[in-house]
Amino acid sequence: MSAARRTIGILAITQIASWGALYYAFAVLAPDIRRDLGISAETAFAAYSWSLLVSGVAATPIGALVDRHGGRYVMAIGSLASAIGLAWLSRCTGTVSYFGAWTVIGLAMSLTLYDAAFATINRKVVVGAPRAISTLTLFAGFASSIFWPLTMALGSRLGWRDTYLAYAALQLAVCLPLHLGLGRDAPHPPAAPNAPRDSHTLGEAVRHPAFWKLAVAFAANVFIFTALALHLIPLLRTLGHPATVAVTLAALIGPMQVVGRIGERVLAKGATPQAVGRVVFATLPLGILVLALLGTQAWAVALFCALYGMSNGVLTIVRGTLPRAMFGARHYGAISGAMSVPALLARAAGPLVGAAVLAGASGPLMLPLAMFGVGVASLLLYLSAVGAPALARRAA
């Protein structure tokens, strides 16, 4: 087995397990947690949002660690942190310990999820890193499909506490040894044949306007996705769709993310990340416009969910491959981590802003129209960033 395939195989398993335990399980177990701890929904979700903020703050230094030392030990430490955070969460008894557990889980997210995995691939896969990232996201896209029903089954049988304790054991028994099995990296990734020398530092990248345009453009897309994802079913109900129809249509989004990633692999062979991004950033506002204009029609909602899901699925690939294409490979982890901070803040803010817009709007169309405006702005920022003259690269 080649080193690239071994790396992808290891990370595919650990990404599914880590996303499932650290991120997706909470949506299923949150009602039980609230009842058991006697806390409000706002408090329960505030701790979860806090973990995302912690992950964002830690993203840049963690990326720099992967750049310097590789992902083997960094991600292994992440598995330990995941086990500690999940075990702590399973035994917390009050608000303070609850927030403490989510603080550790937030740190574990930055050590184990996409940013760390993408930076690890950048170090270990010299030629074909963008395709390796694309392949990894294809596998990881099944995390919610696996862990939502698994968590529901375990939660009903074991309760939320022992379910999280089982997931802590999974991190120790499966993810930790697999991350240690990633092997050593070279001190610096050698350049691919005929490639420009990769020498942008984090400081050089953040001083370039294209960096901030891209960071805000990605954050705007994440903001839209999280704002609509939480409120889509109530919005569809307001537009006149029965509950069963609304749930069925919304359920298309997850599979469409995987379809989008398959389409990217089949149709975008040889395309640059910049070119793929142009399609992705244009697709999202188009889908939202369909929802805003024709949302009372079931077929239009299905079309929106398909475009919305495929756009978000491929956006993850673009988010993983574009920093390398724009700024080089040597400091990819730090640059990618810094670029992800606004997106993580947007992920935490999106549901709150979406709820505020729905509460203050005079009709159900205000939310999709507002998100359409954000989507157009993100498209323009992206086009401006990737349409700028090529970034100058110093000699390494």
N, C-alpha and C positions, 0 to 999 in steps of 0.2 A: 504494500500500500504506500502511495506517495505521501510525502510530508504534508502536502496541501490537503489531500483527502482525509488524512488522519486528523489534522487540525479542525477541518470542517465537521467531521464526524463527532469529535469530542465536544465541540462548541454547540453543535445542534442539540445534543442531549442536554447539556448543562443550561443552554438558553431556555429550552422548553421547561425544564424543572425550575429554573430560577424565576422566569417570568410568571409561571403558574403559581409558585408558592409566595413570592414577594409581592406580586402585583394583582393578579387576577383573582386569587382566592378571597380577597377581602370583600369583593362585591357580593359573594354568596354568603359569607359568614357575618357581615356587618350587622344584620338585624339581631342575631343571637348575641353578638358581643355587646350591643347596646343594652339589651334586656339584662344580661348577666351582670354587667358592671354598673347598671343604673345610670347611664350617661345619655345625653341627648344625641340626636342624629348629627347636629352641628358639631358637637365635640368629637364624636366618632370619626367624622370625615375630616375635621380640622387636623387631627393627628396624622391621618393618611396624607393630606395635602402637605403637612409639615415634613413628612418623609421625602416627598418629591423635592421640596426646597433644599433639604439637606443634601440630597443626591446632586442637585444642581450646583451647590456651593462646592462640593467635593469633586465634581467632574474634571475640572482643569488640572488640579494636582494629581489626581489618579491617572489621567491621561499621560501626564509627564512621567510618572513612575513607569508606566508601560513602555513609553518611548525609551526610557533609560535601561530598564531591567527586563523587559518582556512581560508577557502575560501570565507565565506559569505560576509564579509565587504571588503576584498581585491578585489574580483571580482565585487562587487557593485560599488566600487570606479572606477574600470575599465570601467564599463558601463557609469558612469558620464564622465570619461576622453574620452571615445569613442564619446559620444554626443558632448562634447566641441570641440574635434578635427575635427569631421565631419562637425559641424556647422561652425567652423572657415574656413575649406577648402571651404565650399559652398559660403563663402563671401569674400575670399581672392582676392586681386586685383593686386598683384605683386609678384616678386620672393621671397622677404624676408618673406612676410606673408604666401606664399605658403610653404616654407620650415618650417616656424613656425608651421603651421597646421600639417604637416607630422611628426614633432617632437612629438607633443602631441599624434598623432595617433600611433606612434611607442611605446610610453609609454603605451598607451591603449592596444596594442597588447600583451605586456608582462603581463598585468594584466588580460586579458580575454581569450586568446587563449589556445592552447593545454597544455603548460607547467603549467599554473595556474590551468587549469581544472584537469589535471592528479594529481597534488599535492593536490587538493581539494578532489578528489576521494581517494587518499592515506590516508587522514585524516578521512574521513567519512565512508569508506567501510573497515571494519577490516578484514573480511574474503572474499576472492574473488575479491580483487582489480584488479588483472590482467585481469580477465574476464570482470569486469566493464569497464576498459579502452578499451578493445577490442570492447565492445558493443557501447561505446560512439563514437569511431572512425568510426564504421559502419554507424551510423546516420550522423555524421559530414561530411562523404564523399559525401553527397548529396549537400553540400553548393554551389559548383560551378554549379552543374546541375540546382539548383533553382535560384541562383542569377545572373548568366550570362544572361539568357533570361529575368528575371525580370528587371535587370538593363537596358538592351537594350530597353525594352518596356517603362520603366519610363523615360529613357534618351530621347527617341524620342518624348515623350509627354510633359515632364516637363522641359527638359534640364538638364545638368549635375549638376548645382548648386542646384536646388530644389530636384533633386534625392538624393544628399548627405544630404540635409536638412531633407528629409523624413527618411533617414536612421538614422540620429541623433535622430529624434523623436522616431524611433523604439527602439533605445537603451534605451531611457528614459521610454517609455511606456511598453515595454516587458521585456528587459533584466534586467534592474535595479530591478523591483519588484521580478522577478524570482530569481535573485542572492540573494536578501535579504531573500527570502523564503527557502534558503538552510538550515537555522537553525544553531544552535551552535554546536561546536565540543568539544570533551574532550580536556583537555590541552595537552595530548599526546595520540597517538593512542595505545590502548592496544595490546599486542602481540597476534597473532593467536595461537591456541592450538598447542603445540609441536614445535613451531617455535623458531629459535635462537633469542636471544635478539638483537634488532636493535640499534646499538650504534655508527656507524661510523659518525663522524662529517664531515663537509665539508673539514676541514683541513686535516683530516686523509685520506679522499678519494682522494684528489688531490695530495697527496704525494705518492699514489700507482701507479705504471706504468700502471696497467690495466685501470685506469680512462682515462689516456691520449690516450692510444691505442683505447679505445672505442670512445672517443670524436672525434679523427681524422678519425676513420673508418666511423662513422655516417656523419661527415662533408664531406667526400669524396663521399658518396652516394648522399647527397643533392647537392653537386657540379655537379655531373654527371646529376642528374635529371633536374636541372635548366639550365645547359649548353645545354642539348639536347632538352628540352621542347621548348625553344624559337626558336631554329634553326632547328627543325625537319622537318617542312614542306618545307622550302627552300632546305634542304639537300635531301629530297625525290624528289623534283623537279629536282635537279641536277643529281640524279641517274636515271632519265628518266621517273618518274611517272607523269601523268597529274595532274593538280591542284586539280580536284575533287577527284581523287583517293587518293592523298596525304592527303587531309583534312579528307576524310572518314576514312582512316587508322589511322591517328593521333587521331581521335575522339574516338577510341577504348580505349585509355589510361584511361580516367576518369572512365568509367564503370568497367574496369578491376581492378581498385583500390578497388572498392566495392566488386567485385567478390573475390579478394584476401582476403579481410577481412572476408567475409562469409566463404571461405575455411578454414581460420585460426580457426574460431569458430567451424567448423564441424570436421575438420581433426586433429586439434592440441589440442584436449581436453586432459588435463593431461600433455602435453609437457611443458618443462621448457622454459622460454624466451631464454635461451642460445641455446637450440636445434632449436627453430623456427628461431632464428637469423642466424644460420649456413645455413639453406635452403635459407633464404632471401638474404644473402650476396653472396651466390654462384649463385643465379638465375640471378642477374643483369648483371654480366660480360658475362654469357652464352647468354643472350638475345642480348647484344651488339655485341658479336662475330657473331651471326647469321646475324645481320644487316650489319656488315663489310664484311662478306664473300658472302652473298646472297642478298644484299640490292636491287638489280635490279629486284628481283622477288616479286610480290605483296604478295604472301602467306608468304614469309619470313619476310617481313615488318610487316604483321599482327601478326605473331608469336612474333616478337620483341616487338611490342606494347603491346601484352598481357602479356609477361614476365616482361616487363618494368613497366607496370601499376600495376600488382599484387605485384611485389617486392616493389614498393614504398608504396602501400597501407598497406602491412603487416609491412613494416619497421616502420611506425608510431606507430604501436602497440608495436613492440620490443623496440623502443625508449622510450615508456612510461612505460614499465614493467621491463626492464632490470636493471635500476639503483636500484630499490627496491630489486630485486633478488641478485644483486651483493654487495650492500652496506647497505641494510636495509631500514626500513620504517621511522625511527624517523626524519632523516634530508633529506628525499627524495626531498623536494621542492628545497632546496639550491643546493644539489648535481645535481639533474636533470637540474636545471637552468644553473649551471656552465658548465655542459656537452653540453648544447645546444649552447653555445656561438660560438664555431668554426663552427657549422652547419649554424648558421645565417650569419656569415661572408662568408661562402661558397655560401650560397644562393644569396648573393649580388654579388659575384665575378663570379659565373658560367656563366651568360649570356655574360659578357664582355670577359672572356677568350675564350668562345666558338666562339664569333664573331672574335676574333683575330686569332684563329686557322684556321677558315674558310677562312679568308682574306689572310692569308699567306701560305695556303696549296697549293700544286701542283695538288691536286685531292680531290674529295669529301670524300674519305675513311679516310683521315687523322684525322678528328674529331672523328668518332667512334673508330678508332684504339687507339687514345690517351685516350679516355674515357674507353676503354677496359683495358688499362694499369692501370688507376686509380682504376677501379673496382677490378682488381686482387689484387692490393696493399691493398685496403680496406678489402677485404676478408682475406688476410693474417694477417692484424692487428687485425681483429676481432677474428680470430681463436686463435691467440696468447693470446689475452686478456681473453677470456672465457676458454681457456685451461690451464690457470695458476692454481696453487694450490688454494684451497678455501681461501677467504680472512678471516683473523682472526678477530673476533669481541670481543671487550671488553665487560665486564659486564656493563649494563646500570646504 
